[in-house]
Amino acid sequence: MTLFAESPDCVKAARDMVGSYLKTWHLEHAVDDARLVVSELVGNVVHHVVPDNRLALPGSGRRIDVSLMTYPEVLVIGVSDEDSTPPDLPVGEFFSPDLAGSFSEALLPDRGRGLLIVQRLADAVWWSPGTRAGKTVWCRLDLDRLWAENSA
């Protein structure tokens, strides 16, 4: 699916498309996590991406491609954009507010939680450079794990 970041409903359109495809493929147990992952990744493109070799000028649409691939045990989601700047994928352990004592608000940033959410929901997150420009952020969701979580 191809979207443009300037469209006011592009995140909703991506989320709805993912839900529709997964239901058609009888993967209802993956819908909630996959929709949230796609929402966060497409939202990152909308808020952060400037295409290579040009500024995002009014009237110049920033292209977003959303890919879904299913295999017997996994769902792979890819969100591609036109900016080859690597994403800041979180590393290390996640902070816990109880570790900060009375300063727990400092651990809850106003921005930048999207990839943390994606990393928590997905079984793997990585990125690859585009063939000419841009990049793709990939996520793998293990369908057996999602099935077990949703049937418990």
C-alpha positions as CSV (number, residue, x, y, z in Angstrom):
1,M,0.0,0.0,0.0
2,T,1.3,3.4,-0.9
3,L,0.4,6.5,1.2
4,F,1.5,10.1,1.3
5,A,2.5,11.6,4.6
6,E,0.7,14.8,3.9
7,S,-2.7,13.1,3.8
8,P,-4.4,13.8,7.1
9,D,-5.7,10.2,7.3
10,C,-2.7,8.2,6.2
11,V,-2.0,6.6,9.6
12,K,-5.7,5.5,9.8
13,A,-5.7,4.3,6.3
14,A,-2.6,2.1,7.0
15,R,-4.1,0.8,10.2
16,D,-7.4,-0.1,8.5
17,M,-5.6,-1.7,5.5
18,V,-3.6,-3.9,7.9
19,G,-6.7,-5.0,9.8
20,S,-8.6,-5.8,6.7
21,Y,-5.8,-7.9,5.1
22,L,-5.1,-9.8,8.3
23,K,-8.8,-10.6,8.8
24,T,-9.0,-11.8,5.1
25,W,-6.0,-14.0,5.7
26,H,-7.6,-15.4,8.9
27,L,-5.0,-13.9,11.2
28,E,-7.4,-12.1,13.5
29,H,-5.1,-12.9,16.5
30,A,-2.4,-10.6,15.0
31,V,-4.7,-7.6,14.1
32,D,-4.3,-5.5,17.3
33,D,-0.5,-5.7,17.6
34,A,0.0,-5.3,13.8
35,R,-2.3,-2.3,13.6
36,L,-0.5,-0.6,16.5
37,V,2.9,-1.4,15.0
38,V,1.9,0.1,11.6
39,S,0.4,3.2,13.3
40,E,3.6,3.9,15.1
41,L,5.9,3.3,12.1
42,V,3.7,5.4,9.7
43,G,3.4,8.1,12.4
44,N,7.2,8.2,12.6
45,V,7.4,8.9,8.9
46,V,4.8,11.6,9.1
47,H,6.6,13.4,11.9
48,H,10.3,12.9,11.2
49,V,11.1,12.1,7.5
50,V,12.6,14.5,5.1
51,P,13.2,12.8,1.7
52,D,16.8,12.5,0.5
53,N,18.1,15.3,-1.8
54,R,15.2,17.6,-1.4
55,L,13.3,19.4,1.3
56,A,9.7,18.5,2.0
57,L,8.1,21.4,0.2
58,P,4.4,22.2,0.1
59,G,2.8,20.1,-2.7
60,S,5.6,17.5,-2.7
61,G,4.2,14.4,-1.2
62,R,6.4,12.2,1.0
63,R,5.8,8.6,-0.1
64,I,5.2,5.8,2.5
65,D,5.0,2.2,1.4
66,V,3.5,-0.4,3.8
67,S,4.3,-4.1,3.2
68,L,2.8,-7.2,4.8
69,M,4.3,-10.6,4.3
70,T,3.0,-13.8,5.9
71,Y,4.9,-17.0,6.4
72,P,3.7,-20.1,8.2
73,E,4.8,-18.9,11.6
74,V,5.5,-15.2,11.2
75,L,4.1,-11.9,10.0
76,V,6.6,-9.4,8.6
77,I,5.7,-5.7,8.4
78,G,7.8,-3.2,6.4
79,V,7.3,0.6,6.3
80,S,9.4,2.3,3.7
81,D,10.1,6.0,3.3
82,E,12.3,8.3,1.2
83,D,14.8,9.3,3.9
84,S,17.9,7.2,4.2
85,T,18.7,8.5,7.7
86,P,18.8,5.4,10.0
87,P,16.1,5.2,12.6
88,D,17.0,5.5,16.3
89,L,16.1,2.0,17.3
90,P,16.1,1.7,21.1
91,V,18.8,-0.5,22.7
92,G,19.2,-1.9,26.1
93,E,16.7,-2.5,28.9
94,F,13.6,-0.4,29.2
95,F,13.4,2.0,32.1
96,S,11.0,1.4,34.9
97,P,9.5,4.4,36.8
98,D,10.1,2.7,40.1
99,L,13.9,2.9,39.5
100,A,13.8,6.7,39.4
101,G,12.2,7.3,42.8
102,S,10.5,10.7,43.0
103,F,11.7,11.7,39.5
104,S,9.7,9.1,37.6
105,E,8.3,11.8,35.3
106,A,11.7,12.2,33.8
107,L,11.6,8.7,32.4
108,L,8.4,9.4,30.5
109,P,9.3,11.6,27.5
110,D,6.7,13.6,25.5
111,R,8.0,12.2,22.2
112,G,10.0,9.2,21.0
113,R,8.0,6.4,22.4
114,G,6.9,5.0,19.0
115,L,9.8,2.7,18.3
116,L,9.8,1.6,22.0
117,I,6.2,0.5,21.6
118,V,7.1,-1.3,18.3
119,Q,10.0,-3.0,19.9
120,R,7.9,-4.2,22.8
121,L,5.2,-5.6,20.5
122,A,7.4,-7.1,17.8
123,D,9.6,-10.1,18.2
124,A,12.3,-8.4,16.1
125,V,12.8,-4.9,14.7
126,W,15.4,-3.9,12.2
127,W,15.9,-1.6,9.2
128,S,17.5,-1.8,5.8
129,P,18.6,0.9,3.3
130,G,16.6,1.4,0.2
131,T,18.0,0.4,-3.2
132,R,18.2,4.0,-4.5
133,A,17.4,6.1,-1.4
134,G,15.3,5.9,1.7
135,K,15.0,3.0,4.1
136,T,12.6,0.3,5.4
137,V,11.9,-0.4,9.0
138,W,10.9,-4.1,9.4
139,C,9.2,-5.9,12.2
140,R,8.6,-9.6,12.8
141,L,5.5,-10.8,14.8
142,D,5.6,-14.4,15.7
143,L,2.1,-15.7,15.0
144,D,2.3,-18.7,17.4
145,R,3.1,-16.3,20.3
146,L,0.2,-14.0,19.3
147,W,-2.2,-17.0,19.0
148,A,-1.2,-18.1,22.5
149,E,-1.6,-14.6,24.0
150,N,-5.0,-14.1,22.5
151,S,-6.4,-17.5,23.4
152,A,-5.4,-17.4,27.0
